[in-house]
Amino acid sequence: MEPLTIEVRVHGAGIDAEQLTARTRNLQQLILAMDVEDAEDTARALRPEDDDALAVTVPPSVLNPLVSVVASWLSRQPEAVDVELDGRRLAGSVTRAQRDELVAAYLGDVVSG
């Protein structure tokens, strides 16, 4: 199966642009430590004003671990922060069931798309 490119976007209510960029870079470093092909700011090429978006390229087998890393990172952030994976938002403490549902939905979209 072809690698997947997933847009990962960090949001934060009441967090200034500098803090949001710092959180995005922190998450990017965690993602780059995984078996990903890329976790670059390529989403910014389409929208230069976006410092909070990454384009993460992963093999389908790494999608579940990616969601787990994002969920773990998210659990250590202030309540005002959430992460969007290709339009699907995660916030606060993300349960295993929510992670599994997200992975299944994403892979279902890829297979049917």
Buried (B, 14 or more C-beta within 10 A) or exposed (E): EEBBBBBBBBBBEEBEEEEBBBBBEBBBEBBEEBEBEBBBBBBBEEEEEBBBBBBBBBEBEBBBBBBBBBBEBBEEBEEEBBBBBBEBEBBEEBEEEBBEEBBEEBBEEBEEE
